[in-house]
Amino acid sequence: MIFNCHDGFYKQIDGLAMGSAPAPHLANGWLSSYDKTIKGNSSLYTRYMDDIVCISKINKVDSKLAEINKIHPSLSFTVEREKEGQLTFLDMILYNNNGQLSSGWYRKPTDTGLTLNFHSLAPLRYEMSVVIGFVHRIYRACSTWQYFHQGLEEAKQILVNNQYPLDFIENIFNLTLNKLLNVGLQQNNENENDAVDEERNTINESSLDHDT
């Protein structure tokens, strides 16, 4: 790829162009080919692009890091260890309570809390989307209702600081949460119906075999 900079033209000879639409998908597909090697014997492993969380024995962390940094010259991983039973991963904070894992919503200390102001010259649906986005993000990040409630209270303060009316916030919070719960209930019902259908088919097949 050829691109123009302030002091001339350059040819990119490695990697992907920043901001290119297919770049994240290509990078993720390329990294997925190394998942098996990176995971190793870990009982927990998940990856989002180049952010990885996994379980490793304390005395094996350094050797594992050295191993995966030899996979490819363009890969250079760093490691962050659990501290006081806590570890951050993307917008989640993971809690380890004697092997029992849970998660809550996390924001970096450098996060200023600045978002689209309610009185900005933008359509109302944009302000609504900001509130809805907070609910979805926190709902996905939290594993318990306690952490979810804490996250919503934190988000509510951020929105108030950006001049969102409290009744506007709470109304959209309630509507969005009801939709999320209804979707979850519908999916559970569908899964239960699939299980019932599968069991019914199994029974029918068994009866048919018995009759023959």
C-alpha positions as CSV (number, residue, x, y, z in Angstrom):
1,M,0.0,0.0,0.0
2,I,1.3,3.5,-0.9
3,F,0.4,6.5,1.2
4,N,1.3,10.1,1.3
5,C,2.8,11.8,4.4
6,H,4.0,15.3,5.1
7,D,7.5,14.6,3.8
8,G,6.7,12.3,0.9
9,F,5.3,8.9,-0.2
10,Y,5.8,5.7,1.7
11,K,5.1,2.0,0.9
12,Q,3.7,-0.1,3.6
13,I,5.6,-3.4,3.5
14,D,4.1,-5.2,6.5
15,G,0.9,-5.2,8.5
16,L,-2.4,-3.6,7.7
17,A,-3.4,0.0,7.0
18,M,-4.8,1.7,10.2
19,G,-8.4,2.6,9.6
20,S,-8.9,0.2,6.8
21,A,-12.4,-1.5,7.0
22,P,-11.2,-5.1,6.5
23,A,-8.1,-4.7,8.7
24,P,-9.7,-5.8,12.0
25,H,-11.2,-8.9,10.4
26,L,-8.0,-9.8,8.7
27,A,-6.0,-9.3,11.8
28,N,-8.4,-11.3,13.9
29,G,-8.4,-14.1,11.4
30,W,-4.6,-14.1,11.3
31,L,-4.3,-14.2,15.1
32,S,-6.9,-17.0,15.3
33,S,-4.4,-19.4,13.6
34,Y,-2.2,-19.1,16.7
35,D,-5.0,-19.6,19.3
36,K,-4.2,-23.3,20.0
37,T,-0.5,-22.5,20.6
38,I,-1.2,-19.5,22.8
39,K,-3.9,-21.3,24.8
40,G,-1.7,-24.4,25.5
41,N,-3.1,-26.2,28.6
42,S,-5.0,-23.2,30.0
43,S,-8.4,-24.1,31.4
44,L,-9.7,-20.6,30.6
45,Y,-8.9,-18.8,27.4
46,T,-10.6,-16.0,25.5
47,R,-9.3,-13.4,23.0
48,Y,-10.5,-10.2,21.5
49,M,-8.0,-9.2,18.8
50,D,-4.7,-9.1,20.6
51,D,-6.2,-8.8,24.1
52,I,-6.1,-12.2,25.8
53,V,-7.2,-13.5,29.2
54,C,-6.1,-17.0,30.3
55,I,-5.2,-19.0,33.4
56,S,-1.6,-20.1,33.9
57,K,0.5,-21.4,36.7
58,I,2.5,-18.7,38.4
59,N,5.8,-20.4,37.8
60,K,4.9,-20.9,34.1
61,V,3.9,-17.3,33.1
62,D,7.4,-16.0,32.1
63,S,8.2,-19.1,30.1
64,K,4.8,-19.1,28.3
65,L,5.3,-15.4,27.5
66,A,8.7,-16.1,26.0
67,E,7.2,-19.0,24.0
68,I,4.4,-17.0,22.4
69,N,6.6,-14.1,21.6
70,K,8.6,-16.4,19.3
71,I,5.6,-17.3,17.2
72,H,6.0,-14.4,14.8
73,P,8.4,-11.5,14.5
74,S,5.5,-9.0,14.4
75,L,4.0,-10.3,17.6
76,S,5.1,-8.9,20.9
77,F,2.9,-9.7,23.9
78,T,3.1,-8.3,27.4
79,V,1.6,-9.8,30.5
80,E,-0.6,-8.4,33.3
81,R,-1.0,-10.5,36.4
82,E,-3.9,-10.7,38.8
83,K,-3.5,-8.3,41.7
84,E,-5.5,-8.8,44.9
85,G,-7.9,-11.1,43.1
86,Q,-8.6,-8.6,40.3
87,L,-7.7,-8.4,36.7
88,T,-9.0,-6.0,34.0
89,F,-9.9,-7.2,30.5
90,L,-11.3,-4.7,28.0
91,D,-14.2,-2.9,29.7
92,M,-14.5,-5.6,32.4
93,I,-12.9,-6.2,35.7
94,L,-12.6,-9.8,36.7
95,Y,-12.8,-10.9,40.3
96,N,-11.3,-14.1,41.6
97,N,-12.8,-15.1,44.9
98,N,-11.0,-18.4,45.8
99,G,-11.5,-19.7,42.3
100,Q,-15.0,-18.3,41.9
101,L,-14.9,-15.8,39.0
102,S,-17.2,-12.8,38.5
103,S,-17.1,-9.7,36.5
104,G,-18.1,-6.0,36.6
105,W,-17.9,-2.9,34.4
106,Y,-14.5,-1.2,34.2
107,R,-13.4,2.2,33.0
108,K,-9.7,3.2,32.8
109,P,-8.5,5.8,35.3
110,T,-7.8,8.1,32.4
111,D,-11.5,8.0,31.3
112,T,-12.8,11.6,31.7
113,G,-16.5,10.6,31.5
114,L,-17.0,13.0,28.6
115,T,-19.8,11.9,26.2
116,L,-22.3,13.5,23.9
117,N,-23.9,16.4,25.8
118,F,-27.7,16.3,26.0
119,H,-28.0,19.9,24.8
120,S,-25.7,19.4,21.8
121,L,-27.1,20.2,18.3
122,A,-27.9,16.6,17.4
123,P,-31.1,14.6,16.9
124,L,-32.7,13.3,20.1
125,R,-32.2,9.7,19.0
126,Y,-28.4,10.3,19.3
127,E,-28.8,11.1,23.0
128,M,-31.1,8.1,23.4
129,S,-28.4,5.9,21.8
130,V,-25.8,7.1,24.2
131,V,-28.0,6.0,27.2
132,I,-29.0,2.7,25.5
133,G,-25.3,2.0,24.7
134,F,-24.3,2.3,28.4
135,V,-27.0,-0.2,29.4
136,H,-25.9,-2.7,26.8
137,R,-22.2,-2.3,27.6
138,I,-22.7,-2.7,31.4
139,Y,-25.2,-5.6,30.9
140,R,-22.7,-7.6,28.9
141,A,-19.8,-6.8,31.3
142,C,-21.4,-7.8,34.6
143,S,-22.0,-11.3,35.8
144,T,-24.2,-10.4,38.8
145,W,-27.1,-8.0,39.4
146,Q,-25.1,-6.3,42.1
147,Y,-22.3,-5.3,39.8
148,F,-24.8,-4.4,37.1
149,H,-26.6,-2.0,39.5
150,Q,-23.3,-0.5,40.5
151,G,-22.4,0.0,36.8
152,L,-25.7,1.7,36.1
153,E,-25.3,4.1,39.0
154,E,-21.9,5.0,37.7
155,A,-23.2,5.5,34.2
156,K,-26.1,7.6,35.6
157,Q,-23.7,10.0,37.2
158,I,-21.7,10.3,34.0
159,L,-24.8,11.1,32.1
160,V,-26.0,13.6,34.7
161,N,-22.6,15.3,34.4
162,N,-23.2,15.6,30.7
163,Q,-26.6,17.4,31.4
164,Y,-28.9,14.5,30.8
165,P,-32.2,14.8,32.7
166,L,-32.5,12.2,35.4
167,D,-36.1,11.1,34.4
168,F,-34.8,10.8,30.8
169,I,-32.0,8.5,31.9
170,E,-34.1,6.3,34.2
171,N,-36.9,6.0,31.6
172,I,-34.5,4.7,28.9
173,F,-32.7,2.5,31.4
174,N,-36.0,0.8,32.3
175,L,-37.1,0.4,28.7
176,T,-33.7,-1.0,27.5
177,L,-33.4,-3.4,30.4
178,N,-37.0,-4.7,29.9
179,K,-36.1,-5.4,26.2
180,L,-32.9,-7.1,27.2
181,L,-34.7,-9.3,29.7
182,N,-37.5,-10.2,27.3
183,V,-35.0,-11.2,24.7
184,G,-33.2,-13.3,27.2
185,L,-36.4,-14.9,28.4
186,Q,-37.4,-15.6,24.8
187,Q,-34.1,-17.2,24.0
188,N,-34.4,-19.4,27.2
189,N,-37.9,-20.5,26.1
190,E,-36.6,-21.3,22.6
191,N,-33.8,-23.4,24.1
192,E,-36.2,-25.2,26.4
193,N,-38.6,-25.8,23.4
194,D,-35.7,-27.2,21.4
195,A,-34.7,-29.5,24.3
196,V,-38.3,-30.7,24.6
197,D,-38.5,-31.3,20.9
198,E,-35.2,-33.2,20.9
199,E,-36.4,-35.3,23.9
200,R,-39.7,-36.0,22.2
201,N,-37.9,-37.1,19.0
202,T,-35.7,-39.4,21.0
203,I,-38.7,-40.9,22.8
204,N,-40.5,-41.4,19.4
205,E,-37.4,-43.0,17.9
206,S,-37.0,-45.3,20.9
207,S,-40.6,-46.3,20.7
208,L,-40.3,-47.0,17.0
209,D,-37.2,-49.2,17.5
210,H,-39.0,-51.1,20.3
211,D,-42.0,-51.7,18.1
212,T,-40.0,-53.1,15.2
